[in-house]
Amino acid sequence: MGRDKKYHREELLERALQLFWQRGYNATSTAELVEELGVNRKTMYSEFGSKEALFTAVLDHYNQDILGQILEPIEAEDASIDGIKKLFLNLVEIIEENPNGPGCLMCHAASERAAVDCDLAPYIDRYFERIEEGFRHALHNAQGDRHLNGSMDVSRTAAFLTTCFIGAVTGIRAGAPSGQIRSTYETIRLLLDSNTGKLHL
């Protein structure tokens, strides 16, 4: 068997993901992809069809695998208020540990969608919907366990938290100071605590 054939599709996707994540779609050339994947151009096109198709496969991989790891605090079966806080605190820790990190691949893809010769909307929509659903899940659990005021509008709060999350991960890629992300976390912590009767200043 040739060298190219030892690579599995998942391994190729992971390698491509890291490159797109660091550089973005537009700044990544086909030659760079071929080099990073360790396959020849023919093999890459045979497996994925085109650079655009490879990119959308990477977005699928990101949504299915990477995002699940990120959202675990709010997607866990018993997720609640503490899970929401942990999710945002994780973002603070990410930027403090790596101020020049790549941020969110999907948010960067959204900013490049006009330059990509394929429809990215379904991938981006699924990303936003999954995040918001995660927040709704955690908030509903909190209300059911009486850890959150029943009067809080779960749908509106989930939409607000989604906006905060997207802003934070976009800020990480843009090089926002860690204090800015921490301020977002503290604001959300105070909002949630003020609706549980456990306000800690």
HELIX and SHEET records of a PDB file:
HELIX    1   1 ARG A    3  LYS A    6  5                                   4    
HELIX    2   2 ARG A    9  ARG A   23  1                                  15    
HELIX    3   3 THR A   30  LEU A   37  1                                   8    
HELIX    4   4 ARG A   41  PHE A   48  1                                   8    
HELIX    5   5 LYS A   51  HIS A   61  1                                  11    
HELIX    6   6 TYR A   62  ILE A   66  3                                   5    
HELIX    7   7 LEU A   67  ILE A   70  1                                   4    
HELIX    8   8 GLU A   72  GLU A   75  1                                   4    
HELIX    9   9 ILE A   81  GLU A   97  1                                  17    
HELIX   10  10 LEU A  105  GLU A  112  1                                   8    
HELIX   11  11 ARG A  113  ALA A  115  5                                   3    
HELIX   12  12 ALA A  121  GLY A  144  1                                  24    
HELIX   13  13 VAL A  154  ALA A  174  1                                  21    
HELIX   14  14 SER A  178  SER A  194  1                                  17    
END                                                                             
